[in-house]
Amino acid sequence: GQDSEPGSAREVLVAFEGCVTEQRDVLLGPYLRGWRGLIRFLNSLGAIFSFVSKDALAKIQIMERYCSGARRDEYRTLQSMVRYEVAHGLVDTQRRAEHPDSGCRTVLRLHRALRWLQLFLEGLRTSREDSKTSAICTDSYNASLARYHPWVIRKVATAAFCALPSRNAFLETMNVGGPDEAVAMLAEALPHICSVYGITEELYAQHELLDLP
Ligand SMILES: CCCCCCCC/C=C\CCCCCCCC(=O)N[C@@H](COP(=O)(O)O)[C@H](O)/C=C/CCCCCCCCCCCCC
């Protein structure tokens, strides 16, 4: 329709496929569209997750402003963004001060969350039919994002996970057919998410940006 955001889970996840160019650059436009789709999906799970979607949305909006701003050419890919911000001293590396909302630190938060997504979707895909979505979500959160969050957020997040529907009901909400179709779609989509994650991780490691405040 009028809305340019992706609809079903397949479209959302496929957006991540379109992020990676032949030169293994990560295009920020499709990356942010993928994120917008994820947030839309998250919102459909209920208001209980709005504290999560608000934070993610704020970060996406910061990035969208860079991508449509005066310096938009520098923000075409993750690689050009890192090059530009680092070369011009636009990244706070010790504490947030002059550049509290650099593209580098903002994407880093999304990047860490992408690791959670990867583990969560892989967990869903490989879990038994009677598994609990909340347990899969808690395990993937504890193995990834949790270490970057203070105690209060960890508590609130794990409490909210309990509201997640059963595994099969969750797979149904993805709107790609029954649980089996959803599992097949995840198997197809996950390598693309892994590749975006891996390229970003390597880029950030090379520039020593993995601990930005
Ligand atoms: C279509 C396929 C289905 C997949 C369904 C999943 C949909 C997920 C959508 C979004 C994922 C969550 C994005 C979370 C971003 C968090 C960024 C972050 O870590 N922010 C913290 C640090 O930021 P700064 O303070 O340094 O600026 C911030 O403090 C945190 C705030 C809020 C809480 C984050 C809790 C994260 C829980 C992640 C799992 C969410 C929901 C699961 C539902 C299946």
The ligand as a Gaussian input file, in Angstrom:
#p B3LYP/6-31G(d) Opt

LIG

0 1
 C        9.962000     -10.489000      11.824000
 C       10.601000     -11.535000      12.640000
 C       10.179000     -11.608000      14.047000
 C       11.146000     -11.162000      15.025000
 C       10.544000     -10.517000      16.196000
 C       11.411000      -9.599000      16.916000
 C       11.113000      -8.173000      16.794000
 C       12.158000      -7.419000      17.524000
 C       12.201000      -5.993000      17.287000
 C       13.138000      -5.226000      17.853000
 C       14.243000      -5.781000      18.663000
 C       14.637000      -5.052000      19.875000
 C       15.514000      -3.896000      19.694000
 C       16.128000      -3.453000      20.970000
 C       17.067000      -2.318000      20.817000
 C       17.767000      -2.052000      22.096000
 C       18.891000      -1.087000      21.956000
 C       19.557000      -0.937000      23.321000
 O       20.231000      -1.835000      23.772000
 N       19.360000       0.210000      23.994000
 C       19.871000       0.436000      25.305000
 C       21.157000       1.208000      25.277000
 O       20.970000       2.414000      24.608000
 P       21.709000       3.742000      25.111000
 O       21.155000       4.037000      26.471000
 O       23.159000       3.416000      25.165000
 O       21.357000       4.787000      24.102000
 C       18.796000       1.112000      26.140000
 O       19.260000       1.476000      27.374000
 C       17.673000       0.122000      26.268000
 C       16.408000       0.390000      26.315000
 C       15.258000      -0.523000      26.298000
 C       15.277000      -1.948000      26.519000
 C       15.854000      -2.948000      25.654000
 C       15.455000      -4.367000      25.948000
 C       15.809000      -5.252000      24.822000
 C       15.077000      -6.527000      24.731000
 C       15.253000      -7.167000      23.399000
 C       14.168000      -8.092000      22.989000
 C       12.873000      -7.522000      22.675000
 C       11.626000      -8.183000      22.403000
 C       11.291000      -9.513000      22.095000
 C       10.075000      -9.832000      21.383000
 C       10.089000     -11.035000      20.530000

